[in-house]
Amino acid sequence: MDEQEQLIGISDAAASFGVHKNTVRRWIDAGRLKAYWTPGGKIRIKSSDLVEVLKPVTGGVSFDGDE
C-alpha cells in the first residue's frame, strides 16, 4: 500500500455511499470493497478503493478526505 494513500474509516466510507456502516462491513465481507486492518483492529479503506467502488454507482466521484 502506498504510504501517501489516505485511509478512510468505515463511518466516513458509509457517509460517502449514503449507507449505514453495517452495509459497508457487509461489502467488505463479500469482497466488494477492499479493506485493511490496523494493528489496533480498526478497519480502514484506501480512498482510491472507495472511489473505484463509487464509480459504477455515481459515474465518478471526487473524494478529498477532509475531515
C-alpha positions, 0 to 999 in steps of 0.5 A: 500500500502506498504510504501517501494513500489516505485511509478512510474509516468505515463511518466516513466510507458509509457517509460517502455511499449514503449507507449505514456502516453495517452495509459497508462491513457487509461489502467488505465481507463479500469482497466488494470493497477492499479493506485493511486492518490496523494493528489496533483492529480498526478497519480502514479503506484506501480512498482510491478503493472507495472511489473505484467502488463509487464509480459504477454507482455515481459515474465518478466521484471526487473524494478529498478526505477532509475531515 
